[in-house]
Every structure is written in structure tokens, then in C-alpha cells.
Amino acid sequence: MSRNELESNKPIKLDNTQKDLILTNLDSQGKLSCLKAFKVARLIGVKPIEMSDVCKSIDVKITNCELGVFGKLKFHAFEEDIYNNLKRNFTYNKKVECKILWDEARTSTLRKVGSTVKASDIDVVHCQLGCFRERKGHAYKS
């Protein structure tokens, strides 16, 4: 069993303070952005991998994945240097873990890495927030 499967789907009980911290970080559509989900995890004292279950427990959706897997963020151009750096982490089918992509962003920016992923044949796997195990329906854009 994977780490995500072991840590996911646990019953989540939140106190009123935890719920309030989540609710005060929602966007105008009542959703929690990917970036804010990491922040809220720290604030309410849960592991980021638990945030998908936490949000489901109070009917809140996580949106705007910084890597372009889901949501409506606008991305920029493909960056060949970033793509070439990421090649070191490909599995045979060009799957790269979310965490590795975030680590790569430390040398550039998360938006540049997300833009490169969005416009490439890289598939994101193992969301750090527990939202997905594998990206589905990713179409390569040349």
C-alpha cells in the first residue's frame, strides 16, 4: 500500500477553530486554493496529505493546483531548461511526483514549473495534499 493510501480516508474531526481557519481562507467561490491548503494544514495542525480528507469532511473543494492538474490558473510558456532538469526524475512513462516538482520550483518558481508541466508530456502523480494519485487525461501540447 502506498503512503497516500495509508494516510488517506481517515475520519477527520475538526474543532470550531480549525473549521474557522479553513473557512477564512476560502476564495470567492468557496474553495481552498492549493497554496492556501498547505498554509491551512500548518495552521490547523494536520499533515498536508490529509488536507483532501479534511476539506471533504466539511464539503470544501481544493482548487487551482499550482502544477495545472486541476483548477483554472493561467500558465505561461514551456521552459526547456526546467523540462530538462525534470527529465532526471521521469519514470518510464514520464510520471513525476508532485513533491519533486515543488522541489524543482525552489531553483526557479512554482509558476514556471507548473507552466512547463502543463505544456509538456509530464504527468503529475502523488499529490502532496491527497487530491489525486495520478493525473488523468493529460494531453501533450506541443
Secondary structure, 3 states (H helix, E strand, C coil): CCHHHHHCCCCCCCCHHHHHHHHCCCCCCCCEEHHHHHHHHHHHCCCHHHHHHHHHHCCCCEECCCCCCCCCCCCCCCCHHHHHHHHHHCCCCCEEEHHHHHHHHCCCCHHHHHHHHHCCCCEEECCCCCCCCECCCCCCCC
